[in-house]
Amino acid sequence: MTAAEGAALELDCRGQRCPLPVIELGRRHTEVPVGGTIAVASTDVAARVDIPAWCRMRGQEYVGEETAPDGVPVFLVRRSR
């Protein structure tokens, strides 16, 4: 099982352009308990930079990146607080 498959929350942001994937992450991350993982699938090339930056600014842990079965990047965030 991949980390994305075990995520407490999966956000499908395919087709959304910057800054919408980060806005969705910021809006919904509190739905996950502290220590839980959020998987953000995004076709937006800026998400590769934006999501780790959002984590640094918001005190959350950027876990890394995986690839969905359809080839879309999936960015993993662990809720820290």
N, C-alpha and C positions, 0 to 999 in steps of 0.2 A: 504494500500500500504506500502511495506517495504522500507527502505532507499535505498536498492540495486535497487529496481524497479524504484525509482525516480532519480537514478544517471545520471549525465550528460554524463558519459563515463563508459562503461562496458568493462573490459579487461578479456577475457577468456584465462586464463593461465593454464587450465587443462592439465596435462601431462608434463608440463615444470618443469624441475628440477632447483634447486638453482644454480645460482643466477638469472635465466632468468625472473621470475615474477617481481623481483625488478627492473631489467634492463628495462623491458617493462614499468613499472610504471614511472620510471625516464625519459624515452624517450618520453612518451606520456602525462604526467600530464599537460603540458602547453597547451594542446588542450582544456582544461576546463577553463572557466572563474574563477577568484578569487571568492571564496565562493561556487563553484560547487563541487559536490561529484563524486568520482571515485570509482567504485566497481571492485575489483580484485578477480575473482574466481580462486582458486588455490588448486591443489591436493598436492602440495609440503609441507611437514610438517614444513619445515624451514620458510615458509612464515609467519607463526604465530608469529615468532620472528623478522624476517627480515623486514616486512612491517612497524610495529611500530618503529623499530630502524631507518629505512630510513626516516620516518616522523620526528623523533627527530633531525636527522642530517641535514635535508633539510628544517626545519622550517614549516612543513606541519602538519595538525591536523589529528591524527588517531582517527576515529570516533568509531570504534568497529568492531565486527564480526557478521555476520548473516550466515544462512545456506540456500543454494540454494535448490530448490525442489528435485534435485538429490542427496542431502546430502553433496555436496561439500562446504567447507567454502568459504565465500565471505567477503573480508576485505574491509572496507570502509575508504576512505581518503578524507578529505575536503581540497581543495587547499586554502592555506592561503596567498600566495603571488606569 
